[in-house]
Amino acid sequence: MLCEYGFGMDESTEQAKEYYLSALKDNHPNREGFMLAAGADLGMGRILSLEIEKEKAAGHLEAAIAGGEPAIRREAEVWLKETERK
């Protein structure tokens, strides 16, 4: 997210996608902790939605809804509705 929005570093959608994909790998050391996977799915869903990759975005957003804590689920639901409208 820091890279996606440029907090404390250059904004880079491509770099953010790499970080999110790394977090979604099964062997990532923090995969089960701190809702890392749900947050990464939410981030990937946002980026792919903006890039008009609806099917891929929807998959990530649905995963965030299924596995996220309430705040992540709410944001993912909003993004999923927007993605479906495009």
PyMOL Python script that loads the backbone (N, CA, C, O; Angstrom):
from pymol import cmd

cmd.read_pdbstr("""\
ATOM      1  N   MET A   1       0.817  -1.183   0.000  1.00  0.00           N
ATOM      2  CA  MET A   1       0.000   0.000   0.000  1.00  0.00           C
ATOM      3  C   MET A   1       0.866   1.254   0.000  1.00  0.00           C
ATOM      4  O   MET A   1       0.528   2.246  -0.645  1.00  0.00           O
ATOM      5  N   LEU A   2       1.968   1.208   0.714  1.00  0.00           N
ATOM      6  CA  LEU A   2       2.839   2.375   0.749  1.00  0.00           C
ATOM      7  C   LEU A   2       3.332   2.720  -0.643  1.00  0.00           C
ATOM      8  O   LEU A   2       3.375   3.890  -1.026  1.00  0.00           O
ATOM      9  N   CYS A   3       3.701   1.709  -1.388  1.00  0.00           N
ATOM     10  CA  CYS A   3       4.199   1.910  -2.742  1.00  0.00           C
ATOM     11  C   CYS A   3       3.054   2.283  -3.690  1.00  0.00           C
ATOM     12  O   CYS A   3       3.229   3.100  -4.593  1.00  0.00           O
ATOM     13  N   GLU A   4       1.890   1.680  -3.475  1.00  0.00           N
ATOM     14  CA  GLU A   4       0.727   1.945  -4.333  1.00  0.00           C
ATOM     15  C   GLU A   4       0.347   3.419  -4.285  1.00  0.00           C
ATOM     16  O   GLU A   4       0.013   4.013  -5.310  1.00  0.00           O
ATOM     17  N   TYR A   5       0.399   4.011  -3.087  1.00  0.00           N
ATOM     18  CA  TYR A   5      -0.011   5.411  -2.922  1.00  0.00           C
ATOM     19  C   TYR A   5       1.167   6.377  -2.800  1.00  0.00           C
ATOM     20  O   TYR A   5       0.963   7.590  -2.750  1.00  0.00           O
ATOM     21  N   GLY A   6       2.383   5.864  -2.752  1.00  0.00           N
ATOM     22  CA  GLY A   6       3.558   6.725  -2.679  1.00  0.00           C
ATOM     23  C   GLY A   6       3.821   7.300  -1.296  1.00  0.00           C
ATOM     24  O   GLY A   6       4.341   8.410  -1.185  1.00  0.00           O
ATOM     25  N   PHE A   7       3.472   6.568  -0.236  1.00  0.00           N
ATOM     26  CA  PHE A   7       3.748   7.035   1.121  1.00  0.00           C
ATOM     27  C   PHE A   7       5.195   6.723   1.474  1.00  0.00           C
ATOM     28  O   PHE A   7       5.557   5.558   1.644  1.00  0.00           O
ATOM     29  N   GLY A   8       6.016   7.748   1.582  1.00  0.00           N
ATOM     30  CA  GLY A   8       7.408   7.567   1.965  1.00  0.00           C
ATOM     31  C   GLY A   8       8.296   7.020   0.870  1.00  0.00           C
ATOM     32  O   GLY A   8       9.456   6.696   1.124  1.00  0.00           O
ATOM     33  N   MET A   9       7.783   6.910  -0.335  1.00  0.00           N
ATOM     34  CA  MET A   9       8.552   6.404  -1.473  1.00  0.00           C
ATOM     35  C   MET A   9       7.853   6.841  -2.749  1.00  0.00           C
ATOM     36  O   MET A   9       6.755   7.394  -2.711  1.00  0.00           O
ATOM     37  N   ASP A  10       8.487   6.592  -3.858  1.00  0.00           N
ATOM     38  CA  ASP A  10       7.862   6.922  -5.131  1.00  0.00           C
ATOM     39  C   ASP A  10       6.627   6.055  -5.345  1.00  0.00           C
ATOM     40  O   ASP A  10       6.632   4.864  -5.033  1.00  0.00           O
ATOM     41  N   GLU A  11       5.584   6.656  -5.874  1.00  0.00           N
ATOM     42  CA  GLU A  11       4.383   5.901  -6.195  1.00  0.00           C
ATOM     43  C   GLU A  11       4.658   5.017  -7.403  1.00  0.00           C
ATOM     44  O   GLU A  11       5.130   5.500  -8.432  1.00  0.00           O
ATOM     45  N   SER A  12       4.369   3.740  -7.286  1.00  0.00           N
ATOM     46  CA  SER A  12       4.618   2.803  -8.363  1.00  0.00           C
ATOM     47  C   SER A  12       3.601   1.675  -8.318  1.00  0.00           C
ATOM     48  O   SER A  12       3.666   0.804  -7.450  1.00  0.00           O
ATOM     49  N   THR A  13       2.664   1.695  -9.250  1.00  0.00           N
ATOM     50  CA  THR A  13       1.669   0.640  -9.325  1.00  0.00           C
ATOM     51  C   THR A  13       2.323  -0.697  -9.621  1.00  0.00           C
ATOM     52  O   THR A  13       1.943  -1.714  -9.041  1.00  0.00           O
ATOM     53  N   GLU A  14       3.291  -0.709 -10.507  1.00  0.00           N
ATOM     54  CA  GLU A  14       3.957  -1.958 -10.857  1.00  0.00           C
ATOM     55  C   GLU A  14       4.703  -2.548  -9.659  1.00  0.00           C
ATOM     56  O   GLU A  14       4.644  -3.755  -9.423  1.00  0.00           O
ATOM     57  N   GLN A  15       5.393  -1.710  -8.913  1.00  0.00           N
ATOM     58  CA  GLN A  15       6.106  -2.201  -7.730  1.00  0.00           C
ATOM     59  C   GLN A  15       5.111  -2.689  -6.682  1.00  0.00           C
ATOM     60  O   GLN A  15       5.349  -3.703  -6.027  1.00  0.00           O
ATOM     61  N   ALA A  16       4.005  -1.977  -6.521  1.00  0.00           N
ATOM     62  CA  ALA A  16       2.978  -2.406  -5.567  1.00  0.00           C
ATOM     63  C   ALA A  16       2.430  -3.777  -5.953  1.00  0.00           C
ATOM     64  O   ALA A  16       2.233  -4.633  -5.090  1.00  0.00           O
ATOM     65  N   LYS A  17       2.184  -3.987  -7.248  1.00  0.00           N
ATOM     66  CA  LYS A  17       1.692  -5.289  -7.696  1.00  0.00           C
ATOM     67  C   LYS A  17       2.689  -6.393  -7.361  1.00  0.00           C
ATOM     68  O   LYS A  17       2.288  -7.485  -6.956  1.00  0.00           O
ATOM     69  N   GLU A  18       3.971  -6.125  -7.522  1.00  0.00           N
ATOM     70  CA  GLU A  18       4.991  -7.125  -7.183  1.00  0.00           C
ATOM     71  C   GLU A  18       4.953  -7.463  -5.693  1.00  0.00           C
ATOM     72  O   GLU A  18       5.042  -8.632  -5.318  1.00  0.00           O
ATOM     73  N   TYR A  19       4.822  -6.438  -4.844  1.00  0.00           N
ATOM     74  CA  TYR A  19       4.757  -6.676  -3.406  1.00  0.00           C
ATOM     75  C   TYR A  19       3.502  -7.461  -3.036  1.00  0.00           C
ATOM     76  O   TYR A  19       3.564  -8.389  -2.230  1.00  0.00           O
ATOM     77  N   TYR A  20       2.368  -7.093  -3.622  1.00  0.00           N
ATOM     78  CA  TYR A  20       1.126  -7.805  -3.331  1.00  0.00           C
ATOM     79  C   TYR A  20       1.223  -9.260  -3.771  1.00  0.00           C
ATOM     80  O   TYR A  20       0.816 -10.157  -3.033  1.00  0.00           O
ATOM     81  N   LEU A  21       1.753  -9.502  -4.952  1.00  0.00           N
ATOM     82  CA  LEU A  21       1.889 -10.887  -5.425  1.00  0.00           C
ATOM     83  C   LEU A  21       2.831 -11.680  -4.530  1.00  0.00           C
ATOM     84  O   LEU A  21       2.595 -12.862  -4.280  1.00  0.00           O
ATOM     85  N   SER A  22       3.888 -11.049  -4.049  1.00  0.00           N
ATOM     86  CA  SER A  22       4.811 -11.720  -3.141  1.00  0.00           C
ATOM     87  C   SER A  22       4.088 -12.112  -1.849  1.00  0.00           C
ATOM     88  O   SER A  22       4.295 -13.206  -1.323  1.00  0.00           O
ATOM     89  N   ALA A  23       3.253 -11.225  -1.349  1.00  0.00           N
ATOM     90  CA  ALA A  23       2.518 -11.502  -0.113  1.00  0.00           C
ATOM     91  C   ALA A  23       1.500 -12.620  -0.297  1.00  0.00           C
ATOM     92  O   ALA A  23       1.125 -13.276   0.676  1.00  0.00           O
ATOM     93  N   LEU A  24       1.051 -12.846  -1.515  1.00  0.00           N
ATOM     94  CA  LEU A  24       0.052 -13.873  -1.783  1.00  0.00           C
ATOM     95  C   LEU A  24       0.660 -15.252  -2.031  1.00  0.00           C
ATOM     96  O   LEU A  24      -0.070 -16.236  -2.147  1.00  0.00           O
ATOM     97  N   LYS A  25       1.977 -15.332  -2.113  1.00  0.00           N
ATOM     98  CA  LYS A  25       2.620 -16.629  -2.321  1.00  0.00           C
ATOM     99  C   LYS A  25       2.437 -17.493  -1.083  1.00  0.00           C
ATOM    100  O   LYS A  25       2.474 -17.002   0.045  1.00  0.00           O
ATOM    101  N   ASP A  26       2.239 -18.777  -1.308  1.00  0.00           N
ATOM    102  CA  ASP A  26       2.002 -19.710  -0.206  1.00  0.00           C
ATOM    103  C   ASP A  26       3.158 -19.769   0.783  1.00  0.00           C
ATOM    104  O   ASP A  26       2.943 -20.031   1.967  1.00  0.00           O
ATOM    105  N   ASN A  27       4.358 -19.535   0.325  1.00  0.00           N
ATOM    106  CA  ASN A  27       5.511 -19.664   1.213  1.00  0.00           C
ATOM    107  C   ASN A  27       5.944 -18.343   1.836  1.00  0.00           C
ATOM    108  O   ASN A  27       7.013 -18.284   2.444  1.00  0.00           O
ATOM    109  N   HIS A  28       5.159 -17.292   1.706  1.00  0.00           N
ATOM    110  CA  HIS A  28       5.527 -16.014   2.310  1.00  0.00           C
ATOM    111  C   HIS A  28       5.521 -16.166   3.832  1.00  0.00           C
ATOM    112  O   HIS A  28       4.564 -16.705   4.388  1.00  0.00           O
ATOM    113  N   PRO A  29       6.571 -15.703   4.514  1.00  0.00           N
ATOM    114  CA  PRO A  29       6.689 -15.943   5.956  1.00  0.00           C
ATOM    115  C   PRO A  29       5.558 -15.337   6.786  1.00  0.00           C
ATOM    116  O   PRO A  29       5.276 -15.833   7.877  1.00  0.00           O
ATOM    117  N   ASN A  30       4.907 -14.289   6.308  1.00  0.00           N
ATOM    118  CA  ASN A  30       3.832 -13.648   7.068  1.00  0.00           C
ATOM    119  C   ASN A  30       2.456 -13.923   6.488  1.00  0.00           C
ATOM    120  O   ASN A  30       1.500 -13.214   6.802  1.00  0.00           O
ATOM    121  N   ARG A  31       2.343 -14.934   5.652  1.00  0.00           N
ATOM    122  CA  ARG A  31       1.084 -15.223   4.942  1.00  0.00           C
ATOM    123  C   ARG A  31      -0.106 -15.318   5.884  1.00  0.00           C
ATOM    124  O   ARG A  31      -1.178 -14.799   5.573  1.00  0.00           O
ATOM    125  N   GLU A  32       0.058 -15.958   7.012  1.00  0.00           N
ATOM    126  CA  GLU A  32      -1.059 -16.163   7.933  1.00  0.00           C
ATOM    127  C   GLU A  32      -1.208 -15.031   8.950  1.00  0.00           C
ATOM    128  O   GLU A  32      -2.213 -14.972   9.658  1.00  0.00           O
ATOM    129  N   GLY A  33      -0.250 -14.155   9.032  1.00  0.00           N
ATOM    130  CA  GLY A  33      -0.291 -13.135  10.071  1.00  0.00           C
ATOM    131  C   GLY A  33      -0.801 -11.796   9.591  1.00  0.00           C
ATOM    132  O   GLY A  33      -0.593 -11.415   8.439  1.00  0.00           O
ATOM    133  N   PHE A  34      -1.459 -11.097  10.466  1.00  0.00           N
ATOM    134  CA  PHE A  34      -1.836  -9.704  10.249  1.00  0.00           C
ATOM    135  C   PHE A  34      -2.698  -9.480   9.008  1.00  0.00           C
ATOM    136  O   PHE A  34      -2.646  -8.415   8.393  1.00  0.00           O
ATOM    137  N   MET A  35      -3.489 -10.487   8.646  1.00  0.00           N
ATOM    138  CA  MET A  35      -4.381 -10.359   7.487  1.00  0.00           C
ATOM    139  C   MET A  35      -3.609  -9.974   6.231  1.00  0.00           C
ATOM    140  O   MET A  35      -4.131  -9.274   5.363  1.00  0.00           O
ATOM    141  N   LEU A  36      -2.381 -10.430   6.141  1.00  0.00           N
ATOM    142  CA  LEU A  36      -1.532 -10.067   5.007  1.00  0.00           C
ATOM    143  C   LEU A  36      -2.160 -10.455   3.683  1.00  0.00           C
ATOM    144  O   LEU A  36      -2.183  -9.652   2.751  1.00  0.00           O
ATOM    145  N   ALA A  37      -2.665 -11.665   3.586  1.00  0.00           N
ATOM    146  CA  ALA A  37      -3.217 -12.121   2.312  1.00  0.00           C
ATOM    147  C   ALA A  37      -4.459 -11.320   1.930  1.00  0.00           C
ATOM    148  O   ALA A  37      -4.599 -10.921   0.774  1.00  0.00           O
ATOM    149  N   ALA A  38      -5.354 -11.082   2.874  1.00  0.00           N
ATOM    150  CA  ALA A  38      -6.568 -10.322   2.569  1.00  0.00           C
ATOM    151  C   ALA A  38      -6.220  -8.898   2.155  1.00  0.00           C
ATOM    152  O   ALA A  38      -6.818  -8.360   1.223  1.00  0.00           O
ATOM    153  N   GLY A  39      -5.275  -8.296   2.825  1.00  0.00           N
ATOM    154  CA  GLY A  39      -4.848  -6.940   2.457  1.00  0.00           C
ATOM    155  C   GLY A  39      -4.199  -6.902   1.089  1.00  0.00           C
ATOM    156  O   GLY A  39      -4.413  -5.966   0.318  1.00  0.00           O
ATOM    157  N   ALA A  40      -3.404  -7.920   0.785  1.00  0.00           N
ATOM    158  CA  ALA A  40      -2.767  -7.990  -0.529  1.00  0.00           C
ATOM    159  C   ALA A  40      -3.807  -8.222  -1.618  1.00  0.00           C
ATOM    160  O   ALA A  40      -3.710  -7.646  -2.702  1.00  0.00           O
ATOM    161  N   ASP A  41      -4.799  -9.061  -1.337  1.00  0.00           N
ATOM    162  CA  ASP A  41      -5.875  -9.262  -2.310  1.00  0.00           C
ATOM    163  C   ASP A  41      -6.652  -7.963  -2.535  1.00  0.00           C
ATOM    164  O   ASP A  41      -7.018  -7.642  -3.666  1.00  0.00           O
ATOM    165  N   LEU A  42      -6.899  -7.232  -1.473  1.00  0.00           N
ATOM    166  CA  LEU A  42      -7.587  -5.951  -1.614  1.00  0.00           C
ATOM    167  C   LEU A  42      -6.771  -4.993  -2.481  1.00  0.00           C
ATOM    168  O   LEU A  42      -7.315  -4.359  -3.385  1.00  0.00           O
ATOM    169  N   GLY A  43      -5.482  -4.887  -2.211  1.00  0.00           N
ATOM    170  CA  GLY A  43      -4.616  -4.009  -2.994  1.00  0.00           C
ATOM    171  C   GLY A  43      -4.564  -4.398  -4.460  1.00  0.00           C
ATOM    172  O   GLY A  43      -4.676  -3.547  -5.342  1.00  0.00           O
ATOM    173  N   MET A  44      -4.391  -5.698  -4.716  1.00  0.00           N
ATOM    174  CA  MET A  44      -4.372  -6.159  -6.115  1.00  0.00           C
ATOM    175  C   MET A  44      -5.710  -5.893  -6.782  1.00  0.00           C
ATOM    176  O   MET A  44      -5.756  -5.492  -7.945  1.00  0.00           O
ATOM    177  N   GLY A  45      -6.797  -6.113  -6.057  1.00  0.00           N
ATOM    178  CA  GLY A  45      -8.123  -5.846  -6.616  1.00  0.00           C
ATOM    179  C   GLY A  45      -8.311  -4.392  -6.991  1.00  0.00           C
ATOM    180  O   GLY A  45      -8.875  -4.084  -8.040  1.00  0.00           O
ATOM    181  N   ARG A  46      -7.834  -3.488  -6.128  1.00  0.00           N
ATOM    182  CA  ARG A  46      -7.929  -2.045  -6.427  1.00  0.00           C
ATOM    183  C   ARG A  46      -7.160  -1.715  -7.699  1.00  0.00           C
ATOM    184  O   ARG A  46      -7.689  -1.064  -8.600  1.00  0.00           O
ATOM    185  N   ILE A  47      -5.917  -2.164  -7.767  1.00  0.00           N
ATOM    186  CA  ILE A  47      -5.079  -1.842  -8.919  1.00  0.00           C
ATOM    187  C   ILE A  47      -5.672  -2.423 -10.198  1.00  0.00           C
ATOM    188  O   ILE A  47      -5.780  -1.725 -11.206  1.00  0.00           O
ATOM    189  N   LEU A  48      -6.056  -3.695 -10.161  1.00  0.00           N
ATOM    190  CA  LEU A  48      -6.596  -4.326 -11.365  1.00  0.00           C
ATOM    191  C   LEU A  48      -7.930  -3.715 -11.772  1.00  0.00           C
ATOM    192  O   LEU A  48      -8.247  -3.663 -12.960  1.00  0.00           O
ATOM    193  N   SER A  49      -8.706  -3.258 -10.812  1.00  0.00           N
ATOM    194  CA  SER A  49      -9.966  -2.585 -11.127  1.00  0.00           C
ATOM    195  C   SER A  49      -9.694  -1.288 -11.886  1.00  0.00           C
ATOM    196  O   SER A  49     -10.366  -0.979 -12.871  1.00  0.00           O
ATOM    197  N   LEU A  50      -8.713  -0.545 -11.420  1.00  0.00           N
ATOM    198  CA  LEU A  50      -8.357   0.714 -12.094  1.00  0.00           C
ATOM    199  C   LEU A  50      -7.770   0.466 -13.475  1.00  0.00           C
ATOM    200  O   LEU A  50      -7.888   1.305 -14.368  1.00  0.00           O
ATOM    201  N   GLU A  51      -7.134  -0.694 -13.647  1.00  0.00           N
ATOM    202  CA  GLU A  51      -6.565  -1.065 -14.950  1.00  0.00           C
ATOM    203  C   GLU A  51      -7.613  -1.748 -15.833  1.00  0.00           C
ATOM    204  O   GLU A  51      -7.284  -2.229 -16.918  1.00  0.00           O
ATOM    205  N   ILE A  52      -8.841  -1.795 -15.391  1.00  0.00           N
ATOM    206  CA  ILE A  52      -9.976  -2.378 -16.108  1.00  0.00           C
ATOM    207  C   ILE A  52      -9.744  -3.866 -16.415  1.00  0.00           C
ATOM    208  O   ILE A  52     -10.065  -4.338 -17.505  1.00  0.00           O
ATOM    209  N   GLU A  53      -9.200  -4.576 -15.468  1.00  0.00           N
ATOM    210  CA  GLU A  53      -9.064  -6.031 -15.578  1.00  0.00           C
ATOM    211  C   GLU A  53     -10.090  -6.634 -14.625  1.00  0.00           C
ATOM    212  O   GLU A  53      -9.750  -7.149 -13.559  1.00  0.00           O
ATOM    213  N   LYS A  54     -11.359  -6.556 -15.038  1.00  0.00           N
ATOM    214  CA  LYS A  54     -12.482  -6.865 -14.172  1.00  0.00           C
ATOM    215  C   LYS A  54     -12.445  -8.260 -13.565  1.00  0.00           C
ATOM    216  O   LYS A  54     -12.645  -8.405 -12.359  1.00  0.00           O
ATOM    217  N   GLU A  55     -12.196  -9.285 -14.363  1.00  0.00           N
ATOM    218  CA  GLU A  55     -12.249 -10.654 -13.848  1.00  0.00           C
ATOM    219  C   GLU A  55     -11.161 -10.907 -12.806  1.00  0.00           C
ATOM    220  O   GLU A  55     -11.422 -11.493 -11.755  1.00  0.00           O
ATOM    221  N   LYS A  56      -9.947 -10.464 -13.104  1.00  0.00           N
ATOM    222  CA  LYS A  56      -8.853 -10.645 -12.151  1.00  0.00           C
ATOM    223  C   LYS A  56      -9.115  -9.831 -10.889  1.00  0.00           C
ATOM    224  O   LYS A  56      -8.899 -10.312  -9.776  1.00  0.00           O
ATOM    225  N   ALA A  57      -9.586  -8.585 -11.067  1.00  0.00           N
ATOM    226  CA  ALA A  57      -9.884  -7.729  -9.917  1.00  0.00           C
ATOM    227  C   ALA A  57     -10.947  -8.375  -9.041  1.00  0.00           C
ATOM    228  O   ALA A  57     -10.806  -8.423  -7.819  1.00  0.00           O
ATOM    229  N   ALA A  58     -12.008  -8.870  -9.664  1.00  0.00           N
ATOM    230  CA  ALA A  58     -13.100  -9.486  -8.908  1.00  0.00           C
ATOM    231  C   ALA A  58     -12.601 -10.684  -8.097  1.00  0.00           C
ATOM    232  O   ALA A  58     -13.012 -10.856  -6.950  1.00  0.00           O
ATOM    233  N   GLY A  59     -11.741 -11.498  -8.658  1.00  0.00           N
ATOM    234  CA  GLY A  59     -11.204 -12.650  -7.932  1.00  0.00           C
ATOM    235  C   GLY A  59     -10.457 -12.239  -6.677  1.00  0.00           C
ATOM    236  O   GLY A  59     -10.635 -12.840  -5.618  1.00  0.00           O
ATOM    237  N   HIS A  60      -9.618 -11.213  -6.794  1.00  0.00           N
ATOM    238  CA  HIS A  60      -8.861 -10.745  -5.632  1.00  0.00           C
ATOM    239  C   HIS A  60      -9.791 -10.099  -4.602  1.00  0.00           C
ATOM    240  O   HIS A  60      -9.634 -10.310  -3.399  1.00  0.00           O
ATOM    241  N   LEU A  61     -10.746  -9.322  -5.075  1.00  0.00           N
ATOM    242  CA  LEU A  61     -11.661  -8.655  -4.148  1.00  0.00           C
ATOM    243  C   LEU A  61     -12.542  -9.664  -3.426  1.00  0.00           C
ATOM    244  O   LEU A  61     -12.805  -9.511  -2.233  1.00  0.00           O
ATOM    245  N   GLU A  62     -12.999 -10.687  -4.126  1.00  0.00           N
ATOM    246  CA  GLU A  62     -13.803 -11.726  -3.481  1.00  0.00           C
ATOM    247  C   GLU A  62     -12.981 -12.480  -2.443  1.00  0.00           C
ATOM    248  O   GLU A  62     -13.505 -12.856  -1.394  1.00  0.00           O
ATOM    249  N   ALA A  63     -11.705 -12.704  -2.723  1.00  0.00           N
ATOM    250  CA  ALA A  63     -10.826 -13.360  -1.744  1.00  0.00           C
ATOM    251  C   ALA A  63     -10.649 -12.481  -0.509  1.00  0.00           C
ATOM    252  O   ALA A  63     -10.617 -12.988   0.613  1.00  0.00           O
ATOM    253  N   ALA A  64     -10.535 -11.171  -0.707  1.00  0.00           N
ATOM    254  CA  ALA A  64     -10.400 -10.242   0.421  1.00  0.00           C
ATOM    255  C   ALA A  64     -11.673 -10.235   1.260  1.00  0.00           C
ATOM    256  O   ALA A  64     -11.608 -10.151   2.486  1.00  0.00           O
ATOM    257  N   ILE A  65     -12.820 -10.321   0.611  1.00  0.00           N
ATOM    258  CA  ILE A  65     -14.090 -10.367   1.334  1.00  0.00           C
ATOM    259  C   ILE A  65     -14.188 -11.655   2.153  1.00  0.00           C
ATOM    260  O   ILE A  65     -14.640 -11.638   3.298  1.00  0.00           O
ATOM    261  N   ALA A  66     -13.764 -12.758   1.562  1.00  0.00           N
ATOM    262  CA  ALA A  66     -13.854 -14.056   2.238  1.00  0.00           C
ATOM    263  C   ALA A  66     -12.881 -14.179   3.407  1.00  0.00           C
ATOM    264  O   ALA A  66     -13.192 -14.826   4.407  1.00  0.00           O
ATOM    265  N   GLY A  67     -11.707 -13.563   3.288  1.00  0.00           N
ATOM    266  CA  GLY A  67     -10.680 -13.792   4.305  1.00  0.00           C
ATOM    267  C   GLY A  67     -10.292 -12.604   5.135  1.00  0.00           C
ATOM    268  O   GLY A  67      -9.422 -12.714   5.999  1.00  0.00           O
ATOM    269  N   GLY A  68     -10.911 -11.474   4.901  1.00  0.00           N
ATOM    270  CA  GLY A  68     -10.471 -10.260   5.578  1.00  0.00           C
ATOM    271  C   GLY A  68     -11.222  -9.952   6.857  1.00  0.00           C
ATOM    272  O   GLY A  68     -12.289 -10.502   7.130  1.00  0.00           O
ATOM    273  N   GLU A  69     -10.642  -9.071   7.621  1.00  0.00           N
ATOM    274  CA  GLU A  69     -11.327  -8.562   8.799  1.00  0.00           C
ATOM    275  C   GLU A  69     -12.364  -7.532   8.332  1.00  0.00           C
ATOM    276  O   GLU A  69     -12.345  -7.146   7.163  1.00  0.00           O
ATOM    277  N   PRO A  70     -13.264  -7.080   9.206  1.00  0.00           N
ATOM    278  CA  PRO A  70     -14.393  -6.254   8.763  1.00  0.00           C
ATOM    279  C   PRO A  70     -14.040  -5.038   7.908  1.00  0.00           C
ATOM    280  O   PRO A  70     -14.722  -4.780   6.916  1.00  0.00           O
ATOM    281  N   ALA A  71     -13.015  -4.294   8.255  1.00  0.00           N
ATOM    282  CA  ALA A  71     -12.667  -3.101   7.467  1.00  0.00           C
ATOM    283  C   ALA A  71     -12.209  -3.478   6.062  1.00  0.00           C
ATOM    284  O   ALA A  71     -12.554  -2.803   5.092  1.00  0.00           O
ATOM    285  N   ILE A  72     -11.444  -4.539   5.953  1.00  0.00           N
ATOM    286  CA  ILE A  72     -10.986  -5.001   4.638  1.00  0.00           C
ATOM    287  C   ILE A  72     -12.177  -5.484   3.823  1.00  0.00           C
ATOM    288  O   ILE A  72     -12.284  -5.178   2.635  1.00  0.00           O
ATOM    289  N   ARG A  73     -13.071  -6.235   4.455  1.00  0.00           N
ATOM    290  CA  ARG A  73     -14.256  -6.734   3.737  1.00  0.00           C
ATOM    291  C   ARG A  73     -15.105  -5.584   3.215  1.00  0.00           C
ATOM    292  O   ARG A  73     -15.552  -5.608   2.069  1.00  0.00           O
ATOM    293  N   ARG A  74     -15.326  -4.578   4.053  1.00  0.00           N
ATOM    294  CA  ARG A  74     -16.155  -3.430   3.623  1.00  0.00           C
ATOM    295  C   ARG A  74     -15.540  -2.726   2.423  1.00  0.00           C
ATOM    296  O   ARG A  74     -16.234  -2.433   1.450  1.00  0.00           O
ATOM    297  N   GLU A  75     -14.240  -2.454   2.487  1.00  0.00           N
ATOM    298  CA  GLU A  75     -13.593  -1.762   1.367  1.00  0.00           C
ATOM    299  C   GLU A  75     -13.608  -2.628   0.112  1.00  0.00           C
ATOM    300  O   GLU A  75     -13.841  -2.126  -0.987  1.00  0.00           O
ATOM    301  N   ALA A  76     -13.362  -3.912   0.269  1.00  0.00           N
ATOM    302  CA  ALA A  76     -13.375  -4.818  -0.884  1.00  0.00           C
ATOM    303  C   ALA A  76     -14.768  -4.879  -1.510  1.00  0.00           C
ATOM    304  O   ALA A  76     -14.892  -4.940  -2.733  1.00  0.00           O
ATOM    305  N   GLU A  77     -15.801  -4.862  -0.694  1.00  0.00           N
ATOM    306  CA  GLU A  77     -17.170  -4.876  -1.224  1.00  0.00           C
ATOM    307  C   GLU A  77     -17.453  -3.628  -2.059  1.00  0.00           C
ATOM    308  O   GLU A  77     -18.084  -3.714  -3.112  1.00  0.00           O
ATOM    309  N   VAL A  78     -16.992  -2.478  -1.593  1.00  0.00           N
ATOM    310  CA  VAL A  78     -17.177  -1.226  -2.345  1.00  0.00           C
ATOM    311  C   VAL A  78     -16.449  -1.308  -3.680  1.00  0.00           C
ATOM    312  O   VAL A  78     -17.016  -0.970  -4.720  1.00  0.00           O
ATOM    313  N   TRP A  79     -15.195  -1.756  -3.657  1.00  0.00           N
ATOM    314  CA  TRP A  79     -14.419  -1.871  -4.891  1.00  0.00           C
ATOM    315  C   TRP A  79     -15.023  -2.898  -5.836  1.00  0.00           C
ATOM    316  O   TRP A  79     -15.003  -2.698  -7.050  1.00  0.00           O
ATOM    317  N   LEU A  80     -15.559  -3.995  -5.306  1.00  0.00           N
ATOM    318  CA  LEU A  80     -16.167  -5.016  -6.150  1.00  0.00           C
ATOM    319  C   LEU A  80     -17.394  -4.452  -6.866  1.00  0.00           C
ATOM    320  O   LEU A  80     -17.583  -4.696  -8.058  1.00  0.00           O
ATOM    321  N   LYS A  81     -18.220  -3.706  -6.153  1.00  0.00           N
ATOM    322  CA  LYS A  81     -19.396  -3.083  -6.786  1.00  0.00           C
ATOM    323  C   LYS A  81     -18.966  -2.119  -7.887  1.00  0.00           C
ATOM    324  O   LYS A  81     -19.569  -2.091  -8.960  1.00  0.00           O
ATOM    325  N   GLU A  82     -17.926  -1.329  -7.625  1.00  0.00           N
ATOM    326  CA  GLU A  82     -17.428  -0.396  -8.662  1.00  0.00           C
ATOM    327  C   GLU A  82     -16.887  -1.147  -9.865  1.00  0.00           C
ATOM    328  O   GLU A  82     -17.120  -0.759 -11.010  1.00  0.00           O
ATOM    329  N   THR A  83     -16.165  -2.222  -9.598  1.00  0.00           N
ATOM    330  CA  THR A  83     -15.582  -3.019 -10.679  1.00  0.00           C
ATOM    331  C   THR A  83     -16.676  -3.618 -11.554  1.00  0.00           C
ATOM    332  O   THR A  83     -16.551  -3.639 -12.778  1.00  0.00           O
ATOM    333  N   GLU A  84     -17.735  -4.099 -10.938  1.00  0.00           N
ATOM    334  CA  GLU A  84     -18.836  -4.707 -11.694  1.00  0.00           C
ATOM    335  C   GLU A  84     -19.573  -3.676 -12.543  1.00  0.00           C
ATOM    336  O   GLU A  84     -20.158  -4.033 -13.566  1.00  0.00           O
ATOM    337  N   ARG A  85     -19.557  -2.408 -12.141  1.00  0.00           N
ATOM    338  CA  ARG A  85     -20.235  -1.348 -12.915  1.00  0.00           C
ATOM    339  C   ARG A  85     -19.471  -0.945 -14.171  1.00  0.00           C
ATOM    340  O   ARG A  85     -20.049  -0.405 -15.114  1.00  0.00           O
ATOM    341  N   LYS A  86     -18.186  -1.210 -14.175  1.00  0.00           N
ATOM    342  CA  LYS A  86     -17.342  -0.772 -15.308  1.00  0.00           C
ATOM    343  C   LYS A  86     -17.573  -1.630 -16.517  1.00  0.00           C
ATOM    344  O   LYS A  86     -16.953  -1.410 -17.557  1.00  0.00           O
TER     345      LYS A  86
END
""", "prot")
cmd.dss("prot")
cmd.show_as("cartoon", "prot")
cmd.util.cbc("prot")
cmd.orient("prot")
